[in-house]
Amino acid sequence: MILSVSYQKLCQEFSEYLSQIYWKDVFWSGSYFVASCGGVTISTLRTYIEGQQKPE
């Protein structure tokens, strides 16, 4: 499994605290968030989202 730099840093600095909350080897969820502050149309945004890679 490839761990992100963010995950590794959090584990290094907060391992004692995180071990009380997270008992599995999973920290991030498979979900994602999209926001736009420009004048992009819904159609363009939908095309962009649909073109993103799906998690394995």
Secondary structure per residue as TSV (DSSP state, phi and psi in degrees):
chain	resnum	aa	ss	phi	psi
A	1	M	-	360.0	136.5
A	2	I	-	-94.0	124.9
A	3	L	-	-102.2	138.7
A	4	S	-	-71.3	158.3
A	5	V	H	-61.8	-38.6
A	6	S	H	-60.8	-45.0
A	7	Y	H	-63.0	-44.7
A	8	Q	H	-61.3	-42.9
A	9	K	H	-65.5	-43.6
A	10	L	H	-61.2	-41.9
A	11	C	H	-65.0	-39.2
A	12	Q	H	-63.9	-44.9
A	13	E	H	-85.4	-28.9
A	14	F	H	-128.1	28.7
A	15	S	H	-59.1	-40.7
A	16	E	H	-64.4	-45.1
A	17	Y	H	-66.9	-46.2
A	18	L	H	-64.9	-33.4
A	19	S	H	-66.0	-20.6
A	20	Q	H	-78.5	-24.9
A	21	I	H	-102.5	-46.1
A	22	Y	-	-107.1	116.5
A	23	W	-	-104.4	-5.5
A	24	K	S	-103.0	166.3
A	25	D	S	-87.0	43.7
A	26	V	-	-134.9	132.3
A	27	F	-	-123.4	-47.1
A	28	W	S	-91.8	149.6
A	29	S	-	-91.7	167.5
A	30	G	S	-83.3	4.9
A	31	S	-	-84.4	171.9
A	32	Y	-	-148.5	166.9
A	33	F	-	-128.9	140.4
A	34	V	-	-129.4	134.1
A	35	A	-	-140.8	153.2
A	36	S	-	-140.3	138.6
A	37	C	-	-120.3	9.8
A	38	G	S	-101.9	-169.6
A	39	G	-	-93.9	30.9
A	40	V	-	-71.8	144.5
A	41	T	-	-81.7	160.1
A	42	I	H	-59.6	-39.1
A	43	S	H	-61.2	-45.1
A	44	T	H	-65.0	-42.2
A	45	L	H	-63.4	-43.7
A	46	R	H	-61.4	-43.9
A	47	T	H	-60.6	-41.4
A	48	Y	H	-62.7	-47.7
A	49	I	H	-63.5	-44.9
A	50	E	H	-64.5	-23.6
A	51	G	T	-84.4	-6.2
A	52	Q	S	-73.5	151.2
A	53	Q	-	-72.0	145.2
A	54	K	-	-86.8	144.0
A	55	P	-	-64.0	146.9
A	56	E	-	-81.9	360.0
